[in-house]
């Protein structure tokens, strides 16, 4: 399990300062917010209890064009054109209309941090009083505050519902050394009654895990058993609670981004590109405030409306997530096979991508500046990986 990079001894100095924008959380969402503030002239401070890139909690995969458009192909590991589904009754291969890629978490976070130019401090965020954020190293003050700390919604107002009663899924995976050529999903109730298992290769390791839509169902034993069935050792554990319901994107003057706002797709549990997508949107609204083009209240209203405008897509996927465990396995296998026609795959996965489309990464103040930072060699390597995987 990850070890907290707490400052100790002489390094553990009191932390008390103000900033123009305070971003609490240094993973996908928080770093995306900071990225959009680069060059705005704002004093941006990011705080997190872990070092940047230290604590990976997911399989770290996203549509390849998101990596390209964000200028993050330097962290690329492996690209896939096909998605293979396994059930006890049928195996189905879908040829996707776009590619999916795994990446290295520490490398990607380092690249995103360099794009933003914000200051970073290690500190555990404990709560908030008005525009003062309390940490274990002291108080921080800012007129613009972002909660990108995750599902706990630490800076929100009022008590939070905790697991297993909250609207959360739970996931656990191991990432042993090894190689693979397929991105695979198992829908098999012998592993988890409601949920799925996965295997995502990432060049020199394979990320294998189990996710449960029911937070009451523990997933360690199924993960170990599933890894053994895949002839993979259960080593390198990582996991987390996964939101599966959209929540208000603003709360008492605070901007909520990523898991703190439920910006994770139900059914697929894909939360990385949504963290980028909504993080970029939030950062652009904050930039307009910093540059004097709108007030904080206007930014809060616009960002809240932007997030809420996606509710139909999130709610629809949540309904399907709740339906699938009720479908008899043989009927589910038949449905997967029937939906495997290329026309339907292109239509359904095309609409799925549009909910948080990679072109959004090019629409901000930086345009293609960061995207063009990726070398042609890196991009060519990604395209070659597609060819190898699809062969």
ABEGO torsion letter per residue (X at the ends): XBBBBBBBEAABBBBBBBBABBBBEABAAAAAAAAAABGAGBBBBBBBABBBGABBABAGBBBAAAAAAAGAAAABABBBABBBBBBAABBBBBBBABBBBBBBAAAAAAAAAAAAGBBBBBBBBAEBBEABBBBAAEBBBBABBBBAAEAAGAABBEBBBBOAABBBBBBBBBBBBEBBABBBBBBBAAABABEBBBBBBBGABBBBBBBBABAABBAAAAAAAAAAAAGBBBBGBBBBBBBABBBBABBGGBBBBEAAAGBBBBGAGBAAAAAAAAAAAAAAAAAAAAAGABBAAAAAAAAAAAAAAAAAAAAAAAAAAAAAAABBAAAAAAAAAAAABAAAAAAAAAAAAAABBAAAAAABAAEAAAAAABBAAAAAAAAAAAAAAAX
